Amino acid sequence: MGQAITPEPDFQRSSFVKSCAYCGARFAVFLSRQAGSDDEEDYGCPECGKGYTAHAALEPLVSLLAPRSDGKQDRYQETMF
């Protein structure tokens, strides 16, 4: 007996380079978008953990291009004021 094969959804792939506002690291962000399925997805700087958001269908993939440039080794801490 055969099983019906469901096609993979058609994703639009895009990418951009981002510099972290906290530590200065540069990283590439890879997004998968799908019409009608995009939500706010979180991703973080791979060096300090500062959070960012993007509209995408899946969680963004992040790849470090250049390490942090602020000379520190701390992690970003979200403050609530």
N, C-alpha and C positions, 0 to 999 in steps of 0.2 A: 504494500500500500504506500502510495506516495503522500508526502506531506507538502502542503502549500508553502512555498518560499515567500516570505514577506521581504520586500525590497528595503534596503537601508534608506533612512531618510536622507534627503538631499541637503547637505550642509554647505553653506558658503564659508570658506575659510578666509581669514584675514589676520594680519599681524601688524604690530607697530613696536617701536622702541620707546621706552619710558626711562626717564631719570628720576630716581627717588628724591622726593622733596626733603626727606630727613637726612639721609646719609650720602646721597650723591651717586649711588650705584646705578649702573645702566643695565637694563634687562629688556629682553624681547618678550612680548606678550602675544600668544597665539589664541585666536578666538574661533569658535565654531558657531555660526549663526544659522537660524532656520526661521523662515517667515512664520509668524504667529506663535513661535515658541521661545522667543528671547525673554529672559528675565534679568534682573540685576544679579550678577555673579561676582563673588568676592575673589580676590587674589592678593598676594602680598609680595613685598620686596624680598628677594631671596637672601639678602644680606642682613637687614635689620627687622624685617617682619611688618613694616608699616603697611597698613591695609589700603586697598584701592577697590573700586568696583567697575564693572563693564557690563554692557548689555550683550548677552550671549545665550545660546541654547544649552551649552555645557560649561563646566568650570574651566576657566582659562588655564592654559599651560604657560609656565614662565621659565625662561632660560637666562642665566646670568651672562652678560657680555663684558662688563668691567666691574671690578670690586668697588666697594664704598671708597669715597675719597675724603671723608671727614677726619680720618685718623683715629677714630674711636672704635670700640668693640662692643658697645652696648646694643640692646634691642630697643626698638621703638615701643613706648608705652602710651597707650591712648589715655588722654585726660578728659575728664567730664567736668566742665565748668558751666 
